[in-house]
Amino acid sequence: MDDMRFIDLQTHTAHQNMAIDESIMLALERGSVPPTLRLYRWKPSAVSIGTFQGMRQEVDVDFCRSKKIDVVRRITGGGAVYHDYEGDITYSIILPKGHPLALDDIPSSYERLCQGLVMGFQELGIESQFVPINDILAGGKKLSGNAQTRRHECLLQHGTVLVDLDVQMMFSILKVHPEKISDKLVTDVKQRVTSVRDLLGTRVPMEQVRDALKSGFTKALGVNLVPGKLTARERLTAVRLVRQKYSTDAWNFLR
Protein backbone atom coordinates (compact mmCIF):
# COMPACT_ATOMS: atom_id res chain seq x y z
CA MET A 1 0.00 0.00 0.00
CA ASP A 2 1.57 3.28 -1.15
CA ASP A 3 1.69 6.32 1.11
CA MET A 4 -0.17 9.50 0.16
CA ARG A 5 0.10 12.76 2.07
CA PHE A 6 -3.25 13.74 3.56
CA ILE A 7 -3.97 17.38 4.34
CA ASP A 8 -7.03 17.30 6.56
CA LEU A 9 -10.08 19.51 6.20
CA GLN A 10 -9.09 23.18 6.22
CA THR A 11 -10.87 26.41 5.37
CA HIS A 12 -9.43 29.06 3.05
CA THR A 13 -10.57 31.77 0.67
CA ALA A 14 -11.26 30.80 -2.93
CA HIS A 15 -8.02 32.42 -4.08
CA GLN A 16 -6.02 30.57 -1.46
CA ASN A 17 -7.65 27.22 -2.26
CA MET A 18 -6.81 27.43 -5.95
CA ALA A 19 -3.31 28.68 -5.20
CA ILE A 20 -2.66 25.81 -2.79
CA ASP A 21 -3.72 23.24 -5.36
CA GLU A 22 -1.30 24.67 -7.90
CA SER A 23 1.51 25.10 -5.37
CA ILE A 24 1.28 21.38 -4.56
CA MET A 25 1.51 20.58 -8.27
CA LEU A 26 4.67 22.67 -8.58
CA ALA A 27 6.21 21.00 -5.53
CA LEU A 28 5.32 17.58 -6.87
CA GLU A 29 6.88 18.46 -10.21
CA ARG A 30 10.13 19.23 -8.35
CA GLY A 31 9.85 15.90 -6.54
CA SER A 32 9.91 17.59 -3.15
CA VAL A 33 6.56 16.28 -1.87
CA PRO A 34 4.60 13.02 -2.22
CA PRO A 35 1.26 12.50 -3.98
CA THR A 36 -1.32 14.43 -2.01
CA LEU A 37 -5.00 14.33 -1.09
CA ARG A 38 -6.45 17.39 0.58
CA LEU A 39 -9.92 18.33 1.81
CA TYR A 40 -11.06 21.92 2.10
CA ARG A 41 -13.92 24.36 2.54
CA TRP A 42 -14.44 27.87 1.18
CA LYS A 43 -14.84 30.93 3.43
CA PRO A 44 -16.34 33.20 2.43
CA SER A 45 -18.58 31.19 0.16
CA ALA A 46 -17.43 31.39 -3.43
CA VAL A 47 -18.15 30.67 -7.05
CA SER A 48 -15.48 29.12 -9.27
CA ILE A 49 -15.58 29.01 -13.05
CA GLY A 50 -13.84 26.67 -15.45
CA THR A 51 -10.64 27.87 -17.06
CA PHE A 52 -12.30 28.32 -20.47
CA GLN A 53 -15.32 30.26 -19.23
CA GLY A 54 -16.00 34.00 -19.08
CA MET A 55 -16.63 35.31 -15.57
CA ARG A 56 -19.21 37.94 -16.46
CA GLN A 57 -20.97 35.60 -18.87
CA GLU A 58 -21.44 32.97 -16.15
CA VAL A 59 -21.61 34.86 -12.85
CA ASP A 60 -23.53 37.84 -11.46
CA VAL A 61 -20.36 39.51 -10.22
CA ASP A 62 -22.14 42.53 -8.74
CA PHE A 63 -24.41 40.29 -6.67
CA CYS A 64 -21.41 38.31 -5.43
CA ARG A 65 -19.60 41.48 -4.41
CA SER A 66 -22.67 42.76 -2.59
CA LYS A 67 -22.87 39.50 -0.62
CA LYS A 68 -19.07 39.24 -0.10
CA ILE A 69 -18.91 36.03 -2.14
CA ASP A 70 -15.52 35.27 -3.69
CA VAL A 71 -15.12 34.67 -7.42
CA VAL A 72 -12.22 32.74 -8.90
CA ARG A 73 -11.14 31.01 -12.11
CA ARG A 74 -9.94 27.42 -11.79
CA ILE A 75 -7.12 25.89 -13.81
CA THR A 76 -9.43 22.95 -14.52
CA GLY A 77 -12.25 22.91 -17.05
CA GLY A 78 -15.94 22.44 -16.48
CA GLY A 79 -18.68 24.82 -15.52
CA ALA A 80 -19.40 27.40 -12.86
CA VAL A 81 -19.80 25.99 -9.34
CA TYR A 82 -21.18 27.59 -6.20
CA HIS A 83 -19.17 26.61 -3.12
CA ASP A 84 -21.31 27.25 -0.07
CA TYR A 85 -19.30 27.36 3.16
CA GLU A 86 -22.19 25.63 4.92
CA GLY A 87 -22.81 23.06 2.20
CA ASP A 88 -19.64 22.12 0.34
CA ILE A 89 -16.54 20.03 0.96
CA THR A 90 -14.01 19.99 -1.86
CA TYR A 91 -11.26 17.45 -2.34
CA SER A 92 -8.18 17.57 -4.55
CA ILE A 93 -5.86 14.76 -5.56
CA ILE A 94 -2.48 15.67 -7.04
CA LEU A 95 -0.43 12.89 -8.61
CA PRO A 96 2.82 12.90 -10.61
CA LYS A 97 2.73 11.83 -14.24
CA GLY A 98 3.30 8.06 -14.42
CA HIS A 99 1.76 7.32 -11.03
CA PRO A 100 -0.33 4.08 -11.08
CA LEU A 101 -3.46 6.09 -10.23
CA ALA A 102 -2.80 8.76 -12.89
CA LEU A 103 -4.20 6.83 -15.84
CA ASP A 104 -3.44 8.22 -19.30
CA ASP A 105 -7.01 7.78 -20.50
CA ILE A 106 -8.96 10.71 -19.09
CA PRO A 107 -12.41 9.03 -18.76
CA SER A 108 -10.77 6.02 -17.10
CA SER A 109 -8.80 8.21 -14.71
CA TYR A 110 -11.97 10.02 -13.65
CA GLU A 111 -13.66 6.72 -12.96
CA ARG A 112 -10.67 5.39 -11.03
CA LEU A 113 -10.25 8.39 -8.75
CA CYS A 114 -13.98 8.96 -8.27
CA GLN A 115 -14.29 5.53 -6.67
CA GLY A 116 -12.99 7.25 -3.53
CA LEU A 117 -16.16 9.33 -3.50
CA VAL A 118 -18.42 6.35 -4.22
CA MET A 119 -16.93 4.43 -1.30
CA GLY A 120 -16.99 7.52 0.89
CA PHE A 121 -20.70 7.97 0.28
CA GLN A 122 -21.17 4.28 1.01
CA GLU A 123 -19.62 4.89 4.42
CA LEU A 124 -22.42 7.38 5.03
CA GLY A 125 -25.08 4.89 3.93
CA ILE A 126 -25.55 6.41 0.47
CA GLU A 127 -25.43 4.22 -2.62
CA SER A 128 -24.02 6.13 -5.57
CA GLN A 129 -22.39 5.49 -8.91
CA PHE A 130 -19.88 7.12 -11.21
CA VAL A 131 -21.46 8.45 -14.42
CA PRO A 132 -19.11 9.45 -17.26
CA ILE A 133 -17.49 11.69 -17.77
CA ASN A 134 -17.08 13.15 -14.29
CA ASP A 135 -20.20 13.00 -12.09
CA ILE A 136 -21.35 10.97 -9.10
CA LEU A 137 -25.09 10.29 -8.97
CA ALA A 138 -27.24 8.98 -6.13
CA GLY A 139 -30.79 7.99 -6.90
CA GLY A 140 -30.34 9.46 -10.36
CA LYS A 141 -29.41 12.88 -8.95
CA LYS A 142 -26.02 14.61 -9.07
CA LEU A 143 -24.20 14.53 -5.75
CA SER A 144 -20.68 15.42 -6.89
CA GLY A 145 -19.05 17.07 -9.90
CA ASN A 146 -15.34 16.73 -10.70
CA ALA A 147 -12.74 18.35 -12.92
CA GLN A 148 -9.20 17.59 -14.04
CA THR A 149 -6.13 19.20 -15.51
CA ARG A 150 -2.76 17.84 -16.52
CA ARG A 151 0.13 20.28 -16.26
CA HIS A 152 3.41 20.69 -14.39
CA GLU A 153 3.99 16.97 -15.13
CA CYS A 154 1.08 16.22 -12.78
CA LEU A 155 -2.56 15.25 -12.74
CA LEU A 156 -4.83 17.39 -10.59
CA GLN A 157 -8.39 16.25 -9.97
CA HIS A 158 -10.64 18.17 -7.67
CA GLY A 159 -14.34 18.05 -7.06
CA THR A 160 -17.21 19.05 -4.84
CA VAL A 161 -19.25 17.04 -2.39
CA LEU A 162 -22.68 18.56 -1.91
CA VAL A 163 -23.32 18.28 1.80
CA ASP A 164 -26.20 20.76 1.55
CA LEU A 165 -27.86 22.64 -1.31
CA ASP A 166 -29.16 26.22 -1.53
CA VAL A 167 -30.79 26.39 -4.95
CA GLN A 168 -32.09 29.94 -4.56
CA MET A 169 -28.62 31.28 -3.76
CA MET A 170 -27.12 29.29 -6.61
CA PHE A 171 -29.53 30.92 -9.07
CA SER A 172 -28.83 34.37 -7.63
CA ILE A 173 -25.11 33.93 -8.25
CA LEU A 174 -25.10 32.22 -11.63
CA LYS A 175 -26.29 34.08 -14.71
CA VAL A 176 -29.90 33.00 -14.93
CA HIS A 177 -32.36 35.71 -15.98
CA PRO A 178 -34.64 36.61 -13.04
CA GLU A 179 -37.74 35.89 -15.14
CA LYS A 180 -36.50 32.32 -15.62
CA ILE A 181 -36.10 31.63 -11.90
CA SER A 182 -39.51 30.08 -11.45
CA ASP A 183 -40.81 27.60 -8.94
CA LYS A 184 -40.83 25.08 -11.78
CA LEU A 185 -37.13 25.67 -12.52
CA VAL A 186 -36.17 25.36 -8.84
CA THR A 187 -38.19 22.16 -8.60
CA ASP A 188 -36.52 20.85 -11.76
CA VAL A 189 -33.05 21.46 -10.33
CA LYS A 190 -33.99 19.74 -7.08
CA GLN A 191 -35.03 16.75 -9.17
CA ARG A 192 -31.59 16.62 -10.81
CA VAL A 193 -29.25 17.63 -7.97
CA THR A 194 -29.14 16.40 -4.39
CA SER A 195 -27.03 16.58 -1.24
CA VAL A 196 -25.85 14.34 1.56
CA ARG A 197 -28.26 15.93 4.01
CA ASP A 198 -31.22 15.63 1.63
CA LEU A 199 -30.50 11.97 1.01
CA LEU A 200 -30.06 11.08 4.67
CA GLY A 201 -32.78 13.37 5.96
CA THR A 202 -30.61 14.72 8.75
CA ARG A 203 -28.08 17.50 9.30
CA VAL A 204 -24.97 15.36 8.93
CA PRO A 205 -21.95 17.15 10.47
CA MET A 206 -19.14 18.22 8.14
CA GLU A 207 -16.72 16.19 10.26
CA GLN A 208 -18.69 13.00 9.60
CA VAL A 209 -18.56 13.62 5.85
CA ARG A 210 -14.84 14.34 6.16
CA ASP A 211 -14.23 11.04 7.96
CA ALA A 212 -16.25 9.13 5.36
CA LEU A 213 -14.31 10.66 2.47
CA LYS A 214 -11.00 9.87 4.12
CA SER A 215 -12.04 6.26 4.60
CA GLY A 216 -13.48 6.01 1.10
CA PHE A 217 -10.35 7.25 -0.64
CA THR A 218 -8.16 5.01 1.52
CA LYS A 219 -10.11 1.89 0.57
CA ALA A 220 -10.86 2.70 -3.07
CA LEU A 221 -7.38 3.85 -4.03
CA GLY A 222 -5.50 1.37 -1.88
CA VAL A 223 -3.35 4.05 -0.27
CA ASN A 224 -2.13 4.79 3.22
CA LEU A 225 -3.12 8.37 4.01
CA VAL A 226 -0.33 9.92 6.05
CA PRO A 227 -1.31 13.12 7.92
CA GLY A 228 0.78 16.02 6.65
CA LYS A 229 0.85 19.73 5.95
CA LEU A 230 2.16 22.10 3.34
CA THR A 231 5.89 22.66 3.30
CA ALA A 232 7.26 26.15 3.87
CA ARG A 233 8.01 26.44 0.15
CA GLU A 234 4.49 25.35 -0.81
CA ARG A 235 3.05 27.99 1.52
CA LEU A 236 5.27 30.69 0.03
CA THR A 237 4.38 29.61 -3.48
CA ALA A 238 0.69 29.71 -2.63
CA VAL A 239 1.02 33.25 -1.24
CA ARG A 240 2.77 34.31 -4.45
CA LEU A 241 0.10 32.66 -6.62
CA VAL A 242 -2.68 34.39 -4.71
CA ARG A 243 -0.99 37.75 -5.19
CA GLN A 244 0.13 37.34 -8.78
CA LYS A 245 -2.67 35.18 -10.21
CA TYR A 246 -5.75 34.03 -8.36
CA SER A 247 -6.75 37.35 -6.78
CA THR A 248 -6.19 39.36 -9.97
CA ASP A 249 -8.73 40.56 -12.49
CA ALA A 250 -6.20 39.67 -15.21
CA TRP A 251 -6.70 35.99 -14.35
CA ASN A 252 -10.27 35.87 -13.09
CA PHE A 253 -11.69 38.04 -15.88
CA LEU A 254 -9.40 36.64 -18.55
CA ARG A 255 -12.38 35.92 -20.81
C-alpha positions as CSV (number, residue, x, y, z in Angstrom):
1,M,0.0,0.0,0.0
2,D,1.6,3.3,-1.1
3,D,1.7,6.3,1.1
4,M,-0.2,9.5,0.2
5,R,0.1,12.8,2.1
6,F,-3.2,13.7,3.6
7,I,-4.0,17.4,4.3
8,D,-7.0,17.3,6.6
9,L,-10.1,19.5,6.2
10,Q,-9.1,23.2,6.2
11,T,-10.9,26.4,5.4
12,H,-9.4,29.1,3.0
13,T,-10.6,31.8,0.7
14,A,-11.3,30.8,-2.9
15,H,-8.0,32.4,-4.1
16,Q,-6.0,30.6,-1.5
17,N,-7.7,27.2,-2.3
18,M,-6.8,27.4,-6.0
19,A,-3.3,28.7,-5.2
20,I,-2.7,25.8,-2.8
21,D,-3.7,23.2,-5.4
22,E,-1.3,24.7,-7.9
23,S,1.5,25.1,-5.4
24,I,1.3,21.4,-4.6
25,M,1.5,20.6,-8.3
26,L,4.7,22.7,-8.6
27,A,6.2,21.0,-5.5
28,L,5.3,17.6,-6.9
29,E,6.9,18.5,-10.2
30,R,10.1,19.2,-8.3
31,G,9.8,15.9,-6.5
32,S,9.9,17.6,-3.1
33,V,6.6,16.3,-1.9
34,P,4.6,13.0,-2.2
35,P,1.3,12.5,-4.0
36,T,-1.3,14.4,-2.0
37,L,-5.0,14.3,-1.1
38,R,-6.5,17.4,0.6
39,L,-9.9,18.3,1.8
40,Y,-11.1,21.9,2.1
41,R,-13.9,24.4,2.5
42,W,-14.4,27.9,1.2
43,K,-14.8,30.9,3.4
44,P,-16.3,33.2,2.4
45,S,-18.6,31.2,0.2
46,A,-17.4,31.4,-3.4
47,V,-18.2,30.7,-7.1
48,S,-15.5,29.1,-9.3
49,I,-15.6,29.0,-13.0
50,G,-13.8,26.7,-15.5
51,T,-10.6,27.9,-17.1
52,F,-12.3,28.3,-20.5
53,Q,-15.3,30.3,-19.2
54,G,-16.0,34.0,-19.1
55,M,-16.6,35.3,-15.6
56,R,-19.2,37.9,-16.5
57,Q,-21.0,35.6,-18.9
58,E,-21.4,33.0,-16.1
59,V,-21.6,34.9,-12.8
60,D,-23.5,37.8,-11.5
61,V,-20.4,39.5,-10.2
62,D,-22.1,42.5,-8.7
63,F,-24.4,40.3,-6.7
64,C,-21.4,38.3,-5.4
65,R,-19.6,41.5,-4.4
66,S,-22.7,42.8,-2.6
67,K,-22.9,39.5,-0.6
68,K,-19.1,39.2,-0.1
69,I,-18.9,36.0,-2.1
70,D,-15.5,35.3,-3.7
71,V,-15.1,34.7,-7.4
72,V,-12.2,32.7,-8.9
73,R,-11.1,31.0,-12.1
74,R,-9.9,27.4,-11.8
75,I,-7.1,25.9,-13.8
76,T,-9.4,22.9,-14.5
77,G,-12.2,22.9,-17.1
78,G,-15.9,22.4,-16.5
79,G,-18.7,24.8,-15.5
80,A,-19.4,27.4,-12.9
81,V,-19.8,26.0,-9.3
82,Y,-21.2,27.6,-6.2
83,H,-19.2,26.6,-3.1
84,D,-21.3,27.3,-0.1
85,Y,-19.3,27.4,3.2
86,E,-22.2,25.6,4.9
87,G,-22.8,23.1,2.2
88,D,-19.6,22.1,0.3
89,I,-16.5,20.0,1.0
90,T,-14.0,20.0,-1.9
91,Y,-11.3,17.5,-2.3
92,S,-8.2,17.6,-4.5
93,I,-5.9,14.8,-5.6
94,I,-2.5,15.7,-7.0
95,L,-0.4,12.9,-8.6
96,P,2.8,12.9,-10.6
97,K,2.7,11.8,-14.2
98,G,3.3,8.1,-14.4
99,H,1.8,7.3,-11.0
100,P,-0.3,4.1,-11.1
101,L,-3.5,6.1,-10.2
102,A,-2.8,8.8,-12.9
103,L,-4.2,6.8,-15.8
104,D,-3.4,8.2,-19.3
105,D,-7.0,7.8,-20.5
106,I,-9.0,10.7,-19.1
107,P,-12.4,9.0,-18.8
108,S,-10.8,6.0,-17.1
109,S,-8.8,8.2,-14.7
110,Y,-12.0,10.0,-13.7
111,E,-13.7,6.7,-13.0
112,R,-10.7,5.4,-11.0
113,L,-10.3,8.4,-8.7
114,C,-14.0,9.0,-8.3
115,Q,-14.3,5.5,-6.7
116,G,-13.0,7.3,-3.5
117,L,-16.2,9.3,-3.5
118,V,-18.4,6.4,-4.2
119,M,-16.9,4.4,-1.3
120,G,-17.0,7.5,0.9
121,F,-20.7,8.0,0.3
122,Q,-21.2,4.3,1.0
123,E,-19.6,4.9,4.4
124,L,-22.4,7.4,5.0
125,G,-25.1,4.9,3.9
126,I,-25.5,6.4,0.5
127,E,-25.4,4.2,-2.6
128,S,-24.0,6.1,-5.6
129,Q,-22.4,5.5,-8.9
130,F,-19.9,7.1,-11.2
131,V,-21.5,8.4,-14.4
132,P,-19.1,9.5,-17.3
133,I,-17.5,11.7,-17.8
134,N,-17.1,13.2,-14.3
135,D,-20.2,13.0,-12.1
136,I,-21.4,11.0,-9.1
137,L,-25.1,10.3,-9.0
138,A,-27.2,9.0,-6.1
139,G,-30.8,8.0,-6.9
140,G,-30.3,9.5,-10.4
141,K,-29.4,12.9,-8.9
142,K,-26.0,14.6,-9.1
143,L,-24.2,14.5,-5.8
144,S,-20.7,15.4,-6.9
145,G,-19.0,17.1,-9.9
146,N,-15.3,16.7,-10.7
147,A,-12.7,18.3,-12.9
148,Q,-9.2,17.6,-14.0
149,T,-6.1,19.2,-15.5
150,R,-2.8,17.8,-16.5
151,R,0.1,20.3,-16.3
152,H,3.4,20.7,-14.4
153,E,4.0,17.0,-15.1
154,C,1.1,16.2,-12.8
155,L,-2.6,15.3,-12.7
156,L,-4.8,17.4,-10.6
157,Q,-8.4,16.3,-10.0
158,H,-10.6,18.2,-7.7
159,G,-14.3,18.1,-7.1
160,T,-17.2,19.0,-4.8
161,V,-19.2,17.0,-2.4
162,L,-22.7,18.6,-1.9
163,V,-23.3,18.3,1.8
164,D,-26.2,20.8,1.6
165,L,-27.9,22.6,-1.3
166,D,-29.2,26.2,-1.5
167,V,-30.8,26.4,-4.9
168,Q,-32.1,29.9,-4.6
169,M,-28.6,31.3,-3.8
170,M,-27.1,29.3,-6.6
171,F,-29.5,30.9,-9.1
172,S,-28.8,34.4,-7.6
173,I,-25.1,33.9,-8.2
174,L,-25.1,32.2,-11.6
175,K,-26.3,34.1,-14.7
176,V,-29.9,33.0,-14.9
177,H,-32.4,35.7,-16.0
178,P,-34.6,36.6,-13.0
179,E,-37.7,35.9,-15.1
180,K,-36.5,32.3,-15.6
181,I,-36.1,31.6,-11.9
182,S,-39.5,30.1,-11.5
183,D,-40.8,27.6,-8.9
184,K,-40.8,25.1,-11.8
185,L,-37.1,25.7,-12.5
186,V,-36.2,25.4,-8.8
187,T,-38.2,22.2,-8.6
188,D,-36.5,20.9,-11.8
189,V,-33.1,21.5,-10.3
190,K,-34.0,19.7,-7.1
191,Q,-35.0,16.7,-9.2
192,R,-31.6,16.6,-10.8
193,V,-29.3,17.6,-8.0
194,T,-29.1,16.4,-4.4
195,S,-27.0,16.6,-1.2
196,V,-25.8,14.3,1.6
197,R,-28.3,15.9,4.0
198,D,-31.2,15.6,1.6
199,L,-30.5,12.0,1.0
200,L,-30.1,11.1,4.7
201,G,-32.8,13.4,6.0
202,T,-30.6,14.7,8.7
203,R,-28.1,17.5,9.3
204,V,-25.0,15.4,8.9
205,P,-21.9,17.2,10.5
206,M,-19.1,18.2,8.1
207,E,-16.7,16.2,10.3
208,Q,-18.7,13.0,9.6
209,V,-18.6,13.6,5.9
210,R,-14.8,14.3,6.2
211,D,-14.2,11.0,8.0
212,A,-16.3,9.1,5.4
213,L,-14.3,10.7,2.5
214,K,-11.0,9.9,4.1
215,S,-12.0,6.3,4.6
216,G,-13.5,6.0,1.1
217,F,-10.4,7.2,-0.6
218,T,-8.2,5.0,1.5
219,K,-10.1,1.9,0.6
220,A,-10.9,2.7,-3.1
221,L,-7.4,3.9,-4.0
222,G,-5.5,1.4,-1.9
223,V,-3.4,4.0,-0.3
224,N,-2.1,4.8,3.2
225,L,-3.1,8.4,4.0
226,V,-0.3,9.9,6.1
227,P,-1.3,13.1,7.9
228,G,0.8,16.0,6.6
229,K,0.8,19.7,5.9
230,L,2.2,22.1,3.3
231,T,5.9,22.7,3.3
232,A,7.3,26.1,3.9
233,R,8.0,26.4,0.1
234,E,4.5,25.3,-0.8
235,R,3.0,28.0,1.5
236,L,5.3,30.7,0.0
237,T,4.4,29.6,-3.5
238,A,0.7,29.7,-2.6
239,V,1.0,33.2,-1.2
240,R,2.8,34.3,-4.5
241,L,0.1,32.7,-6.6
242,V,-2.7,34.4,-4.7
243,R,-1.0,37.8,-5.2
244,Q,0.1,37.3,-8.8
245,K,-2.7,35.2,-10.2
246,Y,-5.7,34.0,-8.4
247,S,-6.7,37.3,-6.8
248,T,-6.2,39.4,-10.0
249,D,-8.7,40.6,-12.5
250,A,-6.2,39.7,-15.2
251,W,-6.7,36.0,-14.3
252,N,-10.3,35.9,-13.1
253,F,-11.7,38.0,-15.9
254,L,-9.4,36.6,-18.5
255,R,-12.4,35.9,-20.8
